Each structure stands twice: as C-alpha cells, then as structure tokens.
Amino acid sequence: MMSRTPHIEGQCSPAFSAVGDAFAQNFDDGEIGAGLVVMRAGEPLVELWGGWSHLDPDQYWQRNTLVNGYSTGKAVVAMLLLDCAEDQLLDLDAPVAAYWPEFASEGKGAVTIQMLMAHQAGLVALAAPTEDDAIYNFAGISDRLARQAPYWTPGSAHGYHVNTFGYLLGELISRVTGHSVGEALSRRLSGPCQADYYFGVPVAQHRRIAHCFSNADVNPDDLRETQASLIGEPANESEADMITAAYFNPPTMSGIGVVNSTRWRSSEIPSTSGHGTAMGLARLYDAFLHGGRFSGDLTQSAVAIHSDGRDVVLGRDSRFGLGFMLTHPDRPLGPNPGSFGHFGYGGSIGMSDPASGISIGYMMNNPGTRWQNPRTIRILDAVFGAA
C-alpha cells in the first residue's frame, strides 16, 4: 500500500537488536504504521515506531501516535476489574447480581464474576436485532444483556464474548466505582501507570489517532467476505446464528465501517474501541506483572486456566484466565507456559511473560491475518529469541 521506505525511529538494547530487524522487515509484509515496546520492570528494552499513520506519505507514525487496539482492550478492562477486586470493591467469587441485581433475570442469578471474566456466562451476543447506533448507548446495551437469557447454561461451556465482554465488565466497574469505565480506567490504572491508553479518547487527542485500514472501511451492509473471514467452524445452524450475532449484531459493534469516526473514537466500548500507544499498553502489563499494585494471590488466579477446550464462538480450542488469553499451542504467546495477554484483531498484542519478566505492547493500523498474523509471529519470535 505504501511503496516508500518507512521511517523508523526509537531504540533497542543491544541484546534485542534482532527485534529491530524484525520490526523493519514487517514493512515488507504489509505493515503501514506501527509501534512496539518491550519492557522489563519499568525499563524499556525496545521502543520502536515507524511507517505512516495515514495514507498521506507525509503523515508519519510518531512516538505518541494512538491507534485502535481492538480486543487488546478486553485484557485492559479485565485489569481494571481486578483492580476493583484488589481494593475490595467487589468479590470475584460473588454472583454478578450481587452488584447488578437486574443481571439475575432469566436464570443468571448464580453466574459469578469469575465465570463472566472467563467467557462462561453465555451472553456472547445481543439476541434481538440491534440498530447500528445502539452501540453508543452503554447503559442500554448493558441493560439488554442483563435481562437476556444466556445462549447456554452458564458454566457448562465457554465462548469468546467478542463484543459484549466490555459492556458486561464495564457495567460492573461503573456500579462499584461510580464512574464510567473510561473515567475509572483513567483514575485507577492508566493515570497512575502513566499509560497512554483510553476507553473514550478525549476529542482534543483525536489528532494523534492513526487511520485504521483492513475492515475499517467495509460497508456494514456488505459483510459476506468479512463474515467468512471471522467465523470459524460452527457445530450446527443454531451455533452459526449465535456466532453471526456475536460479531455482527450490529456490525458496528466490531468497529466495521465506523472505526475511523469521531463518535467511535470517543466511545467507551472496552471490547473493541480502546485506543493506545504501544508504550501505554506495555506499561499496563508491566505494572500488572511488576508494579506491586496487585497481590500475588490475585494475579495468580487471574492468569490460571479458568476456561480451556473447544470455544463455541471461535469454533476451535481456546484458553482463558480471568479476562486474559493464555498461551496455547494453536496461538502461542511466546515459548513459555505461563505467558498471558490478549491479541487484538489482526495482530495487535499486549502481553506479559513471567518467566522472562518482559511485557510487550505492539500496535498497528493495518491488521493482517486474523488468527495468526505473520508480522506478530515475527515480532514474538525475535523478542523471545533475545529474552
């Protein structure tokens, strides 16, 4: 898409020089603009940025360029909920309905917060047809999910809550903090950690946001190709309908056709509309791993296996802790067994590896292959080859 040689800035520690080579090579493999940070206990080992934030060849990616991180925000909103638990604002073993009484309807009274965070609650989609603009009514979507029957008996299976996860956790956070999920993030995590990551980017900061490509400009009314690229292998027609609703009811909830709009950038939809820099994302993970903000028991529980095996939404095996994706042979987060994090659509990633002590933030504006982006694999291979 860009034929000029990318302008790359930043630094790598000598031991991580191969990471710089991998980052540069990605621009021969579809990268347009990107940022990459590797940290260990507050020390940046790699900080690189390069390419273009827009198609205009004079608009270069800057050190402080923000970009939509898609599902990287799921782990961020999970960290925020865990922070609330650390401050004893809620009990992860308690029923969701203890803090959100309306959630008990349709037989969901026994669903615990841990089950919700582990993608076991069966609220993977809005069951009734939904207008595109409804996604911006956070309270309205949350209330509909609370009053809706689950797609399966909670706890009997797990399925990736593609777009509803952020509403569900975000509503809990709002109820126990008294703040919107975006304000709570700023007050409790991103502000104290000096992490440039937002649920709802202030309008004054929109000038820093990179244009997103790939499915960003797809017409929501023309989804056949996009749908085929996202949906795995459903077991039956009922499951296929559920998966379609999870991604595309409405399609704007996945950011399709709206991700570059002012309204989307200002929205607080933690599953998909979180924006940040690579440094901001890496700092959040580094603080979770090393910052002393979270107790050992809480972090160990958060990154332990809570859901494992066939994922009824993804149509393949997946593995989750409490909001975190856990490393898995089909989608490894490096070579070590204890690593955790979250991919974003098309290759963005935030993660930590306790064995090496490193945390990574990698953000780009041209998502690649959804499940296994070769650019992301190249970065991870280079990082762990050095770590």
C-alpha positions in Angstrom: 0.0 0.0 0.0 3.0 2.3 0.7 5.9 2.0 -1.7 8.3 4.3 0.1 10.9 3.2 2.6 9.4 3.5 6.1 10.8 6.0 8.5 11.7 4.0 11.7 12.7 5.6 15.0 13.5 4.5 18.5 16.0 2.3 20.2 16.7 -1.4 21.0 19.0 -2.6 23.7 22.0 -4.4 22.1 20.7 -7.8 23.1 17.4 -7.1 21.3 18.8 -5.8 18.0 17.1 -8.6 16.1 13.8 -7.2 17.3 14.6 -4.0 15.4 15.3 -6.1 12.3 12.0 -7.9 12.6 10.1 -4.7 13.1 11.7 -3.3 9.9 11.0 -6.5 8.0 7.3 -6.2 8.8 7.1 -3.2 6.5 7.9 -5.5 3.6 5.0 -7.7 4.7 2.0 -5.3 4.8 2.8 -3.1 7.8 1.8 0.6 7.2 2.4 2.1 10.6 3.2 0.5 14.0 4.7 0.9 17.4 6.5 -1.7 19.5 7.6 -1.6 23.1 9.3 -4.4 25.2 9.7 -3.6 28.9 11.1 -5.3 32.0 10.3 -3.9 35.4 9.8 -0.4 34.1 12.8 -0.4 31.8 12.2 -0.2 28.1 14.3 -2.7 26.3 12.8 -1.9 22.9 10.9 1.2 21.9 10.3 1.5 18.1 7.8 3.3 16.0 7.7 3.8 12.2 5.7 4.0 9.0 2.7 6.1 8.4 -0.3 7.0 10.5 -2.4 7.8 7.4 -2.2 7.2 3.6 -0.7 10.7 3.2 3.0 9.9 2.8 3.9 13.0 4.9 1.9 11.8 8.0 4.5 9.6 9.8 3.8 7.4 12.8 5.0 9.3 15.9 6.1 8.1 19.3 2.8 9.3 20.7 0.5 8.0 17.9 -2.7 6.4 19.2 -4.4 3.6 17.4 -7.5 1.5 17.9 -6.3 -1.7 19.6 -9.5 -3.7 19.1 -9.6 -6.7 21.5 -6.4 -5.7 23.4 -8.9 -3.7 25.4 -10.5 -6.8 26.8 -7.5 -7.5 29.0 -7.3 -3.9 30.0 -10.9 -3.8 31.2 -10.1 -7.1 33.0 -7.1 -5.5 34.7 -9.4 -2.6 35.8 -12.0 -5.0 37.3 -9.2 -6.9 39.0 -8.0 -3.6 40.4 -11.5 -3.1 41.9 -11.3 -6.5 43.4 -7.9 -5.7 44.9 -9.4 -2.7 46.6 -12.3 -4.9 47.9 -14.9 -3.1 45.9 -16.2 -6.5 44.8 -15.6 -10.2 45.3 -14.7 -12.2 42.2 -16.4 -15.3 43.7 -19.6 -13.4 44.3 -22.6 -13.5 41.9 -22.7 -10.7 39.3 -26.2 -10.0 40.6 -24.8 -9.0 44.0 -23.7 -5.8 42.4 -26.0 -5.7 39.4 -29.4 -7.0 40.5 -31.0 -6.9 37.1 -28.4 -9.5 35.9 -30.2 -12.2 37.8 -33.1 -12.4 35.4 -33.5 -15.4 33.0 -31.8 -17.8 35.4 -28.4 -16.0 35.7 -28.5 -15.4 39.4 -25.7 -17.9 40.1 -23.3 -16.5 37.5 -20.2 -15.4 39.3 -17.9 -12.6 38.3 -15.2 -15.2 37.6 -17.5 -17.0 35.2 -18.2 -13.7 33.4 -14.5 -12.9 33.1 -13.7 -16.4 31.8 -16.2 -16.2 28.9 -18.6 -18.8 30.5 -21.7 -16.7 31.0 -23.3 -17.4 27.6 -24.0 -13.7 26.8 -21.9 -13.6 23.6 -24.4 -11.6 21.6 -27.5 -9.5 21.7 -30.3 -11.9 20.7 -32.7 -9.3 19.2 -31.8 -7.3 16.1 -29.9 -4.1 17.0 -29.5 -0.8 15.2 -26.0 0.4 14.4 -26.1 3.4 16.6 -27.3 1.5 19.7 -23.7 0.5 20.5 -23.0 4.0 21.8 -25.7 3.7 24.4 -23.6 1.8 27.0 -26.3 1.7 29.7 -28.9 0.5 27.1 -26.7 -2.4 25.8 -25.7 -3.4 29.3 -29.4 -3.5 30.4 -30.4 -5.6 27.5 -27.6 -8.1 28.3 -28.6 -8.2 31.9 -32.2 -9.1 31.1 -31.4 -11.6 28.3 -31.4 -15.4 28.5 -27.9 -16.9 28.1 -27.1 -18.9 24.9 -26.1 -21.8 27.1 -26.2 -22.8 30.7 -23.6 -20.6 32.3 -20.5 -22.6 33.4 -21.3 -25.5 31.1 -19.2 -24.2 28.2 -17.1 -21.2 27.2 -17.3 -19.0 24.2 -15.4 -15.8 23.3 -17.6 -12.8 24.2 -16.4 -10.9 21.1 -18.2 -7.6 21.6 -20.2 -7.9 24.8 -17.3 -8.6 27.2 -16.6 -4.9 27.6 -20.2 -3.9 28.3 -20.5 -6.6 30.9 -17.3 -5.9 32.8 -17.6 -2.2 32.2 -21.1 -2.1 33.8 -19.8 -3.9 36.9 -16.9 -1.4 37.1 -19.3 1.5 36.8 -21.5 0.2 39.6 -18.8 -0.3 42.1 -16.7 2.8 41.3 -19.4 5.3 40.5 -17.6 6.3 37.3 -17.9 5.4 33.6 -15.5 2.7 32.5 -13.3 5.2 30.7 -13.1 7.5 33.7 -12.4 4.6 36.0 -9.5 3.5 33.7 -8.0 7.0 33.9 -8.4 7.3 37.6 -7.3 3.8 38.7 -4.9 2.5 36.1 -3.8 4.5 33.1 -3.3 7.7 35.1 -1.3 6.2 37.9 0.7 4.0 35.5 1.3 6.9 33.1 -0.1 4.6 30.4 -1.4 6.3 27.2 -4.5 4.1 26.8 -8.1 5.1 26.7 -11.7 3.9 26.6 -13.0 7.1 25.0 -10.3 9.3 23.6 -10.7 12.9 24.6 -11.6 14.9 21.4 -8.5 17.1 21.9 -6.4 14.0 21.5 -8.0 12.7 18.3 -5.4 14.4 16.2 -2.9 11.8 17.4 -5.0 8.8 16.3 -3.9 6.8 13.3 -6.3 5.8 10.5 -7.2 2.1 10.6 -7.3 0.0 7.4 -8.4 -3.5 6.7 -12.1 -4.0 7.6 -12.4 -0.4 8.9 -14.0 1.0 5.8 -16.2 -2.0 4.9 -19.8 -1.1 4.3 -21.7 -2.7 7.2 -24.4 -3.7 4.6 -21.8 -5.7 2.6 -20.4 -8.2 5.1 -20.2 -11.5 3.3 -16.4 -11.5 2.8 -15.7 -10.1 6.2 -18.1 -12.5 7.9 -16.4 -15.5 6.2 -13.0 -14.3 7.4 -14.2 -14.1 11.1 -16.4 -17.1 11.7 -14.8 -20.4 12.5 -16.5 -23.8 12.2 -19.9 -23.9 14.0 -21.2 -27.3 15.1 -24.8 -26.6 13.9 -27.1 -24.0 12.4 -28.1 -22.6 15.8 -24.4 -22.1 16.8 -23.8 -20.5 13.4 -26.6 -18.0 14.1 -25.1 -17.3 17.5 -21.7 -16.7 16.1 -23.0 -14.3 13.4 -24.8 -12.3 16.1 -21.7 -12.2 18.2 -19.7 -10.5 15.5 -22.4 -8.6 13.5 -25.4 -7.7 15.6 -24.8 -5.0 14.9 -21.7 -4.9 12.7 -20.7 -1.6 14.1 -20.0 -3.2 17.4 -16.9 -4.8 15.8 -15.9 -1.4 14.5 -16.8 -2.2 11.0 -17.4 0.9 8.9 -17.1 3.2 11.9 -13.7 2.7 13.5 -12.3 5.9 12.0 -15.2 8.0 13.0 -15.1 10.7 15.7 -18.0 9.1 17.5 -16.3 5.7 17.7 -13.0 7.2 18.9 -14.9 9.0 21.7 -16.9 5.9 22.7 -16.3 3.7 25.8 -16.7 0.2 24.3 -13.9 -1.7 26.0 -14.1 -4.9 23.9 -13.2 -3.1 20.7 -12.8 0.7 20.9 -9.8 1.0 23.3 -7.1 3.3 21.8 -3.5 3.5 23.0 0.2 3.7 22.2 2.4 0.6 22.2 4.1 2.1 25.3 0.8 2.7 27.0 -0.2 -0.9 26.5 3.2 -2.3 27.6 3.2 -0.1 30.7 -0.2 -1.5 31.8 1.1 -5.1 31.5 4.4 -4.2 33.2 2.5 -2.7 36.1 0.4 -5.8 36.4 3.4 -8.0 36.4 5.9 -5.9 38.4 4.2 -2.8 39.8 3.1 -4.2 43.2 -0.4 -2.9 42.6 -1.9 -6.4 42.6 -1.4 -9.1 45.3 0.2 -12.4 44.3 -2.9 -14.4 45.0 -5.0 -12.2 42.7 -2.5 -12.2 39.8 -2.0 -16.0 40.1 -5.8 -16.6 40.0 -6.2 -14.1 37.1 -3.6 -16.0 34.9 -4.6 -19.5 35.9 -6.6 -21.6 33.5 -10.3 -21.0 34.0 -11.6 -22.0 30.5 -10.0 -24.5 28.2 -11.0 -26.6 25.2 -13.5 -26.0 22.4 -14.7 -22.4 22.2 -18.3 -22.4 20.9 -17.8 -19.0 19.3 -14.4 -19.3 17.8 -15.1 -22.8 16.6 -11.7 -24.1 17.8 -9.9 -24.6 21.1 -9.1 -21.5 23.3 -7.8 -20.9 26.8 -8.7 -18.1 29.1 -7.8 -16.9 32.6 -9.8 -14.0 34.1 -10.1 -11.9 31.0 -6.7 -12.8 29.7 -5.9 -15.1 26.8 -3.4 -17.7 28.0 -0.7 -19.1 25.8 -2.0 -22.1 23.7 -0.3 -24.4 21.2 -2.7 -23.1 18.5 -1.9 -19.4 19.4 1.2 -19.2 21.5 2.3 -16.1 23.4 5.9 -17.0 23.2 7.6 -20.2 24.2 7.0 -20.2 27.9 3.9 -21.8 29.5 2.9 -19.1 31.9 2.6 -16.2 29.4 -0.7 -14.3 29.2 -2.2 -11.3 27.4 -4.6 -10.5 24.6 -4.5 -10.3 20.9 -6.4 -7.6 19.0 -8.0 -8.0 15.6 -5.4 -8.7 13.0 -2.3 -8.8 15.2 -2.0 -6.1 17.8 -1.0 -7.6 21.1 -0.4 -6.8 24.8 1.2 -9.5 26.9 3.5 -10.5 29.8 5.8 -13.4 30.3 6.5 -14.0 34.0 9.4 -16.4 33.1 11.5 -13.7 31.4 9.8 -10.8 33.2 9.0 -8.9 30.0 5.9 -7.2 28.8 5.1 -6.3 25.2 2.9 -3.7 23.5 2.6 -4.0 19.7 0.0 -1.8 17.9 -0.5 -1.3 14.2 -3.0 0.3 11.8 -3.2 -2.4 9.1 -4.4 -5.6 10.7 -3.3 -8.8 9.0 -4.4 -12.4 9.1 -6.9 -12.6 12.0 -5.8 -15.7 13.8 -2.0 -15.8 13.1 -0.6 -12.6 11.7 2.9 -13.4 10.4 4.1 -9.9 11.4 3.1 -10.6 15.1 4.7 -14.0 15.0 7.9 -12.5 13.6 8.0 -9.9 16.5 7.3 -12.5 19.2 10.0 -14.9 17.8 12.5 -12.1 17.8 11.7 -10.9 21.3 11.8 -14.3 22.9 14.9 -15.2 20.9 16.6 -12.3 22.8 14.9 -12.6 26.1 
